[in-house]
Amino acid sequence: MAKRFIPLTEVSEILDISSAQAYALVRSGELPAIKIGGRGQWRVETTVLEDYIQRMYSQTRDFVRANGDD
Protein backbone atom coordinates (compact mmCIF):
# COMPACT_ATOMS: atom_id res chain seq x y z
CA MET A 1 0.00 0.00 0.00
CA ALA A 2 1.39 3.39 -0.99
CA LYS A 3 1.93 5.97 1.71
CA ARG A 4 -0.69 8.71 1.90
CA PHE A 5 1.54 11.23 3.69
CA ILE A 6 5.27 11.85 3.43
CA PRO A 7 7.65 13.94 5.55
CA LEU A 8 9.34 17.07 4.24
CA THR A 9 12.61 15.17 3.91
CA GLU A 10 11.00 12.99 1.24
CA VAL A 11 9.40 16.03 -0.40
CA SER A 12 12.82 17.66 -0.66
CA GLU A 13 14.28 14.47 -2.18
CA ILE A 14 11.46 14.14 -4.73
CA LEU A 15 11.73 17.80 -5.79
CA ASP A 16 15.55 17.78 -5.50
CA ILE A 17 15.54 20.84 -3.25
CA SER A 18 16.90 21.50 0.22
CA SER A 19 14.91 20.77 3.36
CA ALA A 20 14.81 24.51 4.02
CA GLN A 21 13.26 25.12 0.61
CA ALA A 22 10.63 22.43 1.23
CA TYR A 23 9.83 23.98 4.60
CA ALA A 24 9.56 27.43 2.97
CA LEU A 25 7.06 26.08 0.42
CA VAL A 26 4.92 24.75 3.28
CA ARG A 27 5.22 27.88 5.44
CA SER A 28 4.25 30.12 2.51
CA GLY A 29 1.16 28.01 1.83
CA GLU A 30 2.35 27.20 -1.69
CA LEU A 31 2.52 23.51 -0.76
CA PRO A 32 -0.27 22.55 1.66
CA ALA A 33 0.79 20.33 4.56
CA ILE A 34 -0.33 19.27 8.02
CA LYS A 35 1.45 18.92 11.35
CA ILE A 36 1.16 15.48 12.93
CA GLY A 37 1.96 14.18 16.36
CA GLY A 38 3.25 15.69 19.58
CA ARG A 39 6.46 16.96 18.00
CA GLY A 40 4.56 18.62 15.17
CA GLN A 41 6.17 16.86 12.24
CA TRP A 42 5.12 18.27 8.86
CA ARG A 43 3.54 15.84 6.40
CA VAL A 44 2.45 16.37 2.81
CA GLU A 45 -0.21 14.24 1.20
CA THR A 46 1.22 12.53 -1.87
CA THR A 47 -1.72 13.61 -4.04
CA VAL A 48 -1.18 17.22 -2.93
CA LEU A 49 2.48 16.98 -3.90
CA GLU A 50 1.51 15.63 -7.34
CA ASP A 51 -0.99 18.48 -7.74
CA TYR A 52 1.76 20.95 -6.82
CA ILE A 53 4.12 19.43 -9.40
CA GLN A 54 1.44 19.63 -12.11
CA ARG A 55 0.70 23.25 -11.13
CA MET A 56 4.41 24.08 -11.47
CA TYR A 57 4.49 22.47 -14.93
CA SER A 58 1.51 24.60 -15.95
CA GLN A 59 3.03 27.79 -14.55
CA THR A 60 6.32 27.05 -16.30
CA ARG A 61 4.54 26.47 -19.63
CA ASP A 62 2.70 29.78 -19.23
CA PHE A 63 5.93 31.56 -18.33
CA VAL A 64 7.78 30.15 -21.36
CA ARG A 65 4.92 31.10 -23.68
CA ALA A 66 4.91 34.64 -22.34
CA ASN A 67 8.68 35.15 -22.08
CA GLY A 68 10.32 32.79 -24.53
CA ASP A 69 12.56 29.94 -23.49
CA ASP A 70 15.38 32.00 -21.94
C-alpha positions as CSV (number, residue, x, y, z in Angstrom):
1,M,0.0,0.0,0.0
2,A,1.4,3.4,-1.0
3,K,1.9,6.0,1.7
4,R,-0.7,8.7,1.9
5,F,1.5,11.2,3.7
6,I,5.3,11.8,3.4
7,P,7.7,13.9,5.6
8,L,9.3,17.1,4.2
9,T,12.6,15.2,3.9
10,E,11.0,13.0,1.2
11,V,9.4,16.0,-0.4
12,S,12.8,17.7,-0.7
13,E,14.3,14.5,-2.2
14,I,11.5,14.1,-4.7
15,L,11.7,17.8,-5.8
16,D,15.5,17.8,-5.5
17,I,15.5,20.8,-3.2
18,S,16.9,21.5,0.2
19,S,14.9,20.8,3.4
20,A,14.8,24.5,4.0
21,Q,13.3,25.1,0.6
22,A,10.6,22.4,1.2
23,Y,9.8,24.0,4.6
24,A,9.6,27.4,3.0
25,L,7.1,26.1,0.4
26,V,4.9,24.8,3.3
27,R,5.2,27.9,5.4
28,S,4.3,30.1,2.5
29,G,1.2,28.0,1.8
30,E,2.3,27.2,-1.7
31,L,2.5,23.5,-0.8
32,P,-0.3,22.5,1.7
33,A,0.8,20.3,4.6
34,I,-0.3,19.3,8.0
35,K,1.4,18.9,11.4
36,I,1.2,15.5,12.9
37,G,2.0,14.2,16.4
38,G,3.2,15.7,19.6
39,R,6.5,17.0,18.0
40,G,4.6,18.6,15.2
41,Q,6.2,16.9,12.2
42,W,5.1,18.3,8.9
43,R,3.5,15.8,6.4
44,V,2.5,16.4,2.8
45,E,-0.2,14.2,1.2
46,T,1.2,12.5,-1.9
47,T,-1.7,13.6,-4.0
48,V,-1.2,17.2,-2.9
49,L,2.5,17.0,-3.9
50,E,1.5,15.6,-7.3
51,D,-1.0,18.5,-7.7
52,Y,1.8,20.9,-6.8
53,I,4.1,19.4,-9.4
54,Q,1.4,19.6,-12.1
55,R,0.7,23.2,-11.1
56,M,4.4,24.1,-11.5
57,Y,4.5,22.5,-14.9
58,S,1.5,24.6,-15.9
59,Q,3.0,27.8,-14.5
60,T,6.3,27.0,-16.3
61,R,4.5,26.5,-19.6
62,D,2.7,29.8,-19.2
63,F,5.9,31.6,-18.3
64,V,7.8,30.1,-21.4
65,R,4.9,31.1,-23.7
66,A,4.9,34.6,-22.3
67,N,8.7,35.1,-22.1
68,G,10.3,32.8,-24.5
69,D,12.6,29.9,-23.5
70,D,15.4,32.0,-21.9
